[in-house]
Amino acid sequence: MAKFCVNAFQGKALTVIILAAFLLTGCSSDVVETYQEKPVQLLYNKALADLNSENYIEAAKGFDEVERQHPYSVWSTKAQVMSAFAYYQSNRYDQAILAADRFIELHPGSKDVPYAYYLKSISYYEQITGVGRDQKVTRQALDALEKVVRRFPNSEYARDARLKIDLTRDHLAGKEMEIGRYYLNSKHYIAAINRFRSVVETYQTTSHVPEALHRLTESYLSLGITDEAKTAAAVLGHNFPGSNWYQDSYALLDDAYLKPEVKEDSWLTKAWKKVF
């Protein structure tokens, strides 16, 4: 009877060994079944069918499988682009960006490279969040969109990229304005001025410029730097005469017995002549 007995520890160890062997056997079987080599056209057409059925994750996996099983096939190159597109369609933006980058690196002379750059840019663009949050991805989107325009200026992708660049720059200007208002309300006037100045100098074509000029007027007045306050109001009045922001700036100066007036050696005057 004793020879058939094992202690509790030995019994548990034996169970673990048997279970591990079973799992390994099962996994091996699954791997063989999952990665069974198939004709390239069959794999590609299955992935394309999944894409058309909006099964985007399965489609991406299918296109990846084309490349894995047939890396030197002409279908493999196309599958890499399609994989990036499928990941983008499924909102897997990071994977789409990685796939696009890989395609650009491996096939720099391909006719599909402009699209890969564009796909990368809109993958960043569609991740842009509200101005209350960190804008790292917004800056990445702007950089990627500008690359599309710079590298492929006459392409259909460049036209759309230019529109998105304007919106992206407006978004970044909005973030600067939000921070600037916070500093202004906290009476950190120098910090506020730096933010509003950034909007006037860097994002001069955005919708935030009139308010930025008004906030500069307000900030400079609070510091007692009246020449710059008058110049900010004058630039605002010259370029946006019908703006409510100009009326507010004029009222601030009027309360201080001042009038809008350009100071020739002001940074605002130089920015005004250069930009407006």
ZAMI-193839 format. One record per residue (C-alpha): residue in three letters; x, y, z. Coordinates in steps of 0.1 Angstrom, whole numbers, padded with zeros to 4 digits, always signed. Example, Ala and Ser with C-alpha at 12.3 -4.5 7.8 and 13.67 -1.06 7.14 Angstrom:
Ala+0123-0045+0078
Ser+0137-0011+0071
//
This chain:
Met+0000+0000+0000
Ala+0028+0024+0009
Lys+0044+0023-0026
Phe+0012+0038-0040
Cys+0011+0067-0016
Val+0027+0101-0022
Asn+0027+0130+0001
Ala+0006+0161-0006
Phe+0035+0181-0020
Gln+0045+0154-0044
Gly+0008+0151-0056
Lys+0005+0188-0063
Ala+0039+0189-0081
Leu+0028+0160-0103
Thr-0005+0177-0111
Val+0013+0209-0121
Ile+0037+0189-0144
Ile+0008+0171-0161
Leu-0011+0204-0165
Ala+0018+0222-0180
Ala+0025+0194-0204
Phe-0012+0195-0215
Leu-0011+0233-0220
Leu+0021+0232-0240
Thr+0006+0205-0262
Gly-0026+0226-0267
Cys-0006+0258-0274
Ser+0015+0240-0300
Ser-0016+0227-0317
Asp-0031+0263-0318
Val+0001+0278-0332
Val+0002+0253-0360
Glu-0034+0260-0368
Thr-0032+0298-0365
Tyr+0000+0302-0386
Gln-0007+0276-0412
Glu+0007+0289-0445
Lys-0018+0298-0471
Pro-0016+0312-0506
Val-0009+0350-0506
Gln-0040+0359-0527
Leu-0062+0340-0503
Leu-0048+0358-0473
Tyr-0050+0392-0489
Asn-0086+0387-0502
Lys-0097+0375-0468
Ala-0082+0406-0452
Leu-0098+0428-0478
Ala-0132+0411-0472
Asp-0129+0418-0435
Leu-0120+0454-0443
Asn-0151+0458-0465
Ser-0172+0442-0437
Glu-0158+0468-0412
Asn-0141+0440-0393
Tyr-0111+0463-0390
Ile-0090+0444-0364
Glu-0093+0412-0382
Ala-0085+0429-0414
Ala-0053+0444-0399
Lys-0043+0411-0386
Gly-0049+0395-0420
Phe-0028+0421-0438
Asp-0001+0416-0412
Glu-0003+0379-0419
Val+0003+0385-0456
Glu+0035+0402-0448
Arg+0046+0376-0423
Gln+0040+0346-0446
His+0050+0362-0479
Pro+0074+0390-0471
Tyr+0089+0391-0506
Ser+0056+0391-0525
Val+0043+0422-0543
Trp+0012+0417-0522
Ser+0032+0423-0490
Thr+0040+0459-0498
Lys+0004+0467-0504
Ala-0006+0448-0473
Gln+0016+0470-0451
Val-0003+0501-0462
Met-0037+0484-0459
Ser-0027+0472-0424
Ala-0020+0508-0414
Phe-0054+0519-0428
Ala-0072+0491-0410
Tyr-0057+0501-0377
Tyr-0066+0537-0383
Gln-0102+0527-0391
Ser-0104+0508-0358
Asn-0091+0538-0339
Arg-0059+0520-0331
Tyr-0040+0551-0338
Asp-0006+0542-0323
Gln-0006+0509-0343
Ala-0016+0528-0374
Ile+0013+0553-0369
Leu+0038+0525-0363
Ala+0026+0506-0394
Ala+0028+0538-0416
Asp+0063+0546-0403
Arg+0075+0511-0410
Phe+0061+0513-0446
Ile+0078+0546-0452
Glu+0111+0532-0439
Leu+0110+0500-0460
His+0095+0515-0492
Pro+0107+0551-0494
Gly+0102+0551-0532
Ser+0067+0537-0533
Lys+0039+0556-0549
Asp+0019+0550-0517
Val+0044+0569-0495
Pro+0024+0602-0497
Tyr-0006+0584-0484
Ala+0014+0567-0456
Tyr+0026+0602-0445
Tyr-0010+0615-0446
Leu-0024+0585-0428
Lys+0002+0591-0400
Ser-0008+0628-0398
Ile-0045+0622-0395
Ser-0039+0594-0369
Tyr-0023+0621-0347
Tyr-0049+0647-0357
Glu-0079+0626-0346
Gln-0063+0622-0311
Ile-0063+0660-0304
Thr-0081+0667-0271
Gly-0095+0699-0256
Val-0073+0728-0248
Gly-0076+0720-0211
Arg-0053+0690-0215
Asp-0017+0684-0226
Gln-0012+0693-0263
Lys+0017+0670-0271
Val-0003+0651-0296
Thr-0015+0684-0312
Arg+0021+0694-0318
Gln+0028+0660-0332
Ala-0002+0663-0356
Leu+0010+0698-0367
Asp+0045+0685-0374
Ala+0031+0655-0394
Leu+0007+0676-0414
Glu+0034+0701-0423
Lys+0056+0672-0435
Val+0028+0662-0459
Val+0025+0697-0473
Arg+0063+0701-0475
Arg+0071+0668-0491
Phe+0040+0665-0514
Pro+0028+0700-0520
Asn+0008+0692-0551
Ser-0009+0661-0538
Glu-0045+0657-0529
Tyr-0033+0649-0494
Ala-0016+0683-0491
Arg-0048+0702-0498
Asp-0066+0685-0468
Ala-0035+0688-0447
Arg-0034+0726-0452
Leu-0070+0728-0438
Lys-0061+0707-0408
Ile-0029+0727-0402
Asp-0050+0759-0398
Leu-0073+0741-0373
Thr-0044+0726-0354
Arg-0026+0759-0351
Asp-0058+0775-0338
His-0060+0748-0312
Leu-0025+0754-0300
Ala-0032+0791-0299
Gly-0062+0784-0278
Lys-0040+0765-0253
Glu-0017+0795-0251
Met-0047+0817-0244
Glu-0060+0795-0217
Ile-0026+0795-0199
Gly-0023+0832-0204
Arg-0057+0840-0189
Tyr-0048+0818-0159
Tyr-0016+0839-0153
Leu-0035+0871-0159
Asn-0062+0862-0134
Ser-0034+0852-0109
Lys-0017+0886-0115
His+0014+0870-0129
Tyr+0015+0896-0156
Ile+0049+0889-0172
Ala+0040+0852-0176
Ala+0007+0862-0191
Ile+0023+0886-0215
Asn+0047+0859-0227
Arg+0018+0836-0236
Phe-0002+0863-0254
Arg+0029+0874-0272
Ser+0034+0838-0285
Val-0001+0839-0300
Val+0005+0872-0318
Glu+0039+0862-0331
Thr+0035+0824-0337
Tyr-0002+0819-0344
Gln-0009+0852-0361
Thr-0034+0838-0386
Thr-0057+0822-0359
Ser-0089+0835-0345
His-0073+0842-0311
Val-0052+0872-0321
Pro-0078+0899-0313
Glu-0083+0887-0278
Ala-0045+0882-0274
Leu-0039+0919-0283
His-0066+0929-0258
Arg-0051+0908-0231
Leu-0017+0924-0238
Thr-0033+0958-0234
Glu-0048+0947-0201
Ser-0016+0931-0188
Tyr+0007+0960-0198
Leu-0017+0985-0181
Ser-0017+0964-0150
Leu+0021+0967-0149
Gly+0020+1004-0157
Ile+0038+0999-0190
Thr+0015+1024-0208
Asp+0035+1027-0241
Glu+0031+0990-0248
Ala-0005+0990-0237
Lys-0013+1018-0261
Thr+0006+1000-0289
Ala-0013+0968-0284
Ala-0046+0986-0285
Ala-0035+1005-0317
Val-0025+0973-0335
Leu-0058+0958-0324
Gly-0078+0988-0336
His-0060+0989-0370
Asn-0064+0953-0378
Phe-0097+0945-0361
Pro-0115+0978-0359
Gly-0150+0963-0355
Ser-0139+0938-0328
Asn-0155+0938-0294
Trp-0120+0932-0280
Tyr-0110+0966-0295
Gln-0139+0983-0278
Asp-0128+0967-0245
Ser-0092+0978-0250
Tyr-0102+1013-0259
Ala-0124+1015-0228
Leu-0095+1003-0206
Leu-0072+1030-0220
Asp-0099+1056-0217
Asp-0104+1049-0180
Ala-0067+1055-0176
Tyr-0069+1088-0197
Leu-0049+1072-0225
Lys-0055+1067-0262
Pro-0043+1039-0286
Glu-0009+1050-0300
Val+0019+1031-0318
Lys+0053+1031-0302
Glu+0077+1026-0332
Asp+0104+1005-0313
Ser+0078+0981-0297
Trp+0080+0944-0305
Leu+0043+0947-0313
Thr+0050+0973-0340
Lys+0076+0950-0356
Ala+0052+0921-0354
Trp+0024+0942-0368
Lys+0045+0953-0398
Lys+0057+0918-0404
Val+0024+0899-0399
Phe-0005+0922-0406
//
